[in-house]
């Protein structure tokens, strides 16, 4: 299912010029590319995928679900989830617009090399009145990211996911689409307190781009929601 036009509309709404060319989105002014799509993986959800190039040419993938037995409803749910937890991180790290009410940006140094780190908000889903509060995590998160970056020399995207079903916890930690022992160890060690029953999940997306010169990876700073 080709959803590239949805991505073009989102970028246009954030003042970024983009167009669909040969089944992919080309983002100006740097010519970065991205492909947004979805496929039906089970009767209850679509699996969404995004593959976007970073400023240094690395392909940065992400996957998430759009819930719904009807394709139109699942697309609406998946695009809404994309806007809450993924889009603004890509917007800052890959497409040059940092919106400070949606993404945290810090410069980190790992093995003597500076990086621009972009961290989205933790996005949750809950059913049956379940809950999964997000523990305090910033300092150990930065420490874990620093360990990951010490072994890298190009842009990375990381995804952290946890869920509980009737108090049984499961965890996933990926870096560029592959399992990361460092990030999973950090994620599991947080003091999670799931509710006793039901289903809940939490998801976090982050990106790190190697700093070239004095300028950060983003070129414009703003806010998604106007003050006042």
C-alpha positions in Angstrom: 0.0 0.0 0.0 1.6 3.2 -1.2 1.2 6.0 1.4 3.8 8.4 0.0 1.3 11.2 -0.7 0.4 11.2 3.0 4.0 11.9 3.8 4.2 14.7 1.2 1.1 16.3 2.8 2.7 16.1 6.3 5.9 17.6 5.1 4.0 20.4 3.3 2.1 21.2 6.4 5.5 21.7 8.2 6.9 24.0 5.5 9.1 21.3 3.8 9.0 21.0 0.0 8.6 17.4 -1.1 7.2 15.5 -4.1 6.6 11.9 -5.1 9.1 10.9 -7.8 9.3 7.3 -9.1 7.5 5.7 -6.1 9.4 7.6 -3.5 9.3 10.9 -1.8 12.1 13.4 -2.6 12.6 16.0 0.1 14.2 19.4 -0.7 16.5 21.2 -0.5 18.9 18.3 0.2 17.3 15.6 -2.1 16.7 13.2 0.8 14.4 10.3 -0.1 11.8 8.4 1.8 9.2 5.6 1.2 6.1 5.3 3.4 4.0 2.2 3.0 1.8 -0.4 4.8 0.6 -4.0 4.3 -2.0 -6.1 5.9 -0.3 -8.5 8.3 -3.3 -9.8 10.2 -7.1 -9.2 10.3 -6.7 -6.5 12.9 -3.7 -4.4 11.8 -1.6 -2.9 9.0 2.1 -3.0 9.4 3.5 0.5 8.4 7.1 1.0 7.3 9.2 4.0 6.6 12.7 4.0 5.0 14.3 7.4 4.8 17.8 8.6 4.0 19.8 10.6 6.6 22.0 13.6 5.7 25.0 11.2 5.3 23.1 8.8 3.1 22.3 6.0 5.6 18.8 4.4 5.2 17.0 4.7 8.5 14.0 2.3 8.9 11.1 2.2 11.2 8.0 -0.1 11.6 4.8 0.4 13.5 1.2 -0.8 13.5 -2.1 0.8 12.4 -5.0 -0.9 14.1 -8.2 -1.7 12.4 -9.9 -4.5 10.4 -10.9 -2.0 7.8 -8.0 -0.6 5.7 -9.1 3.0 5.8 -9.5 2.9 9.6 -6.1 1.2 10.0 -4.5 3.8 7.8 -6.0 6.6 9.9 -4.7 4.9 13.1 -1.3 4.3 11.6 -0.8 7.8 10.3 -1.9 9.2 13.7 0.6 6.9 15.5 3.3 8.1 13.0 2.5 11.7 13.8 2.7 11.2 17.5 5.9 9.2 17.8 8.0 9.0 14.6 7.4 11.8 12.1 8.9 14.6 14.1 12.1 12.7 14.8 12.6 12.1 11.1 11.6 15.7 10.4 14.4 17.0 12.6 17.2 14.5 11.9 16.6 13.8 8.2 14.6 16.7 6.9 16.0 19.6 8.7 13.2 21.0 10.9 13.5 20.7 14.7 10.2 21.3 16.5 11.1 21.8 20.1 7.7 20.9 21.5 7.9 17.5 19.9 11.6 16.4 19.9 14.4 16.8 22.4 17.8 17.7 20.8 21.1 17.5 22.6 24.7 17.3 21.4 26.5 14.2 22.7 30.1 13.2 22.4 31.1 9.6 22.1 34.7 8.5 21.7 35.7 12.1 21.0 33.1 12.5 18.2 30.2 14.9 18.5 26.7 13.8 17.5 23.3 15.5 17.2 20.8 13.3 19.1 17.1 13.7 18.5 14.7 12.0 20.9 10.9 11.8 20.4 8.3 11.5 23.0 7.4 8.1 24.6 4.1 7.1 22.9 1.8 4.6 24.6 -1.3 2.5 23.8 -3.6 1.1 26.5 -6.6 -1.2 26.5 -8.9 -2.6 29.1 -8.0 0.3 31.5 -4.4 -1.0 31.8 -1.4 1.3 32.5 2.3 1.2 32.0 3.9 4.4 33.5 7.2 5.5 31.9 10.0 5.4 34.5 12.5 8.3 34.8 15.1 7.4 32.2 17.0 10.3 30.7 20.5 9.9 32.2 20.7 6.1 31.7 19.3 6.6 28.2 22.0 9.1 27.3 24.7 6.7 28.7 23.4 3.8 26.7 23.2 5.8 23.5 26.8 6.9 24.0 27.9 3.3 24.2 26.0 2.5 20.9 27.5 5.5 19.2 31.1 4.6 20.2 30.8 1.7 17.8 29.3 3.8 14.9 30.5 6.3 12.4 27.3 7.1 10.5 23.7 8.0 11.3 21.6 5.6 13.4 17.9 5.3 14.3 16.9 3.5 17.5 13.5 2.1 18.5 12.6 1.0 22.0 9.4 -0.8 22.7 7.9 -2.4 25.8 4.5 -4.0 26.4 2.7 -5.9 29.0 -0.2 -8.2 28.7 -1.7 -9.2 32.0 1.4 -8.0 33.8 3.8 -10.1 31.7 6.4 -7.7 30.2 8.2 -8.0 26.9 10.9 -5.7 25.5 12.4 -4.8 22.1 15.4 -2.6 21.4 16.6 -2.0 17.8 19.3 0.1 16.2 19.0 0.5 12.4 16.5 -2.3 12.5 18.7 -4.8 14.3 18.6 -5.9 17.9 20.8 -3.9 20.3 22.0 -5.7 23.5 23.2 -2.4 24.9 19.8 -0.6 24.4 17.8 -3.6 25.6 19.8 -4.0 28.7 19.1 -0.3 29.5 15.4 -0.6 28.6 14.8 -3.7 30.7 16.6 -2.3 33.7 14.1 0.6 34.1 11.7 0.2 37.1 8.6 -0.6 35.1 5.4 -1.0 37.1 2.7 -2.6 34.8 -0.9 -2.9 35.9 -2.1 -6.3 36.9 -4.3 -6.9 33.9 -5.0 -5.7 30.4 -2.6 -4.6 27.7 -0.4 -1.5 27.5 2.7 -0.5 25.5 5.3 2.3 25.3 7.4 3.2 22.3 10.3 5.6 21.9 12.2 6.6 18.7 15.5 8.3 18.6 18.1 9.3 16.0 21.7 10.3 16.1 23.5 12.1 13.2 27.3 12.7 13.3 28.0 16.4 13.6 29.9 17.9 10.6 31.5 21.2 11.4 29.8 23.6 13.7 26.2 23.3 12.5 23.7 20.7 13.7 21.9 18.3 11.4 18.7 20.5 11.5 18.6 23.9 9.8 15.4 25.3 11.2 13.9 25.5 14.6 10.2 26.0 15.5 7.2 24.6 17.2 4.5 22.3 16.0 1.8 23.9 18.2 1.9 27.7 18.5 2.0 29.1 22.0 -1.0 30.9 23.4 
